[in-house]
Amino acid sequence: MGIVFMIVAGAALGWLAAVASRAQELSRSVHMPIASGVAGALLAGLVVSPLLGTGSMAGGPYDVSALLVSVLGALVAISAVVLLQVRKSG
């Protein structure tokens, strides 16, 4: 259940970032924030959460703080990708 949440939350946040940065005009640019959101959520949920002691999102017990860490990881990854795209194009 935790991994499914990370994938869905990361994809939703990536899509919202693509819409907010007007990347929908370029069809290939929409996929990058979505993929980076999923990757950031998975990385934060599977690696960072256990390091912080909030529980593993892979299985077993996890709590709201582990979910928030995965959402934060998605936001950080999306922000980095959007900033790189803006810097590259302008």
Buried (B, 14 or more C-beta within 10 A) or exposed (E): EBBEBBBEBBBBBBBBBBEEBEBEEEEEBBEBBBBBBBBBBBBBBBBBBBEEEBBBBBEEEBEEEBBEBBBBBBBBBBBEBBEEBEEEEE
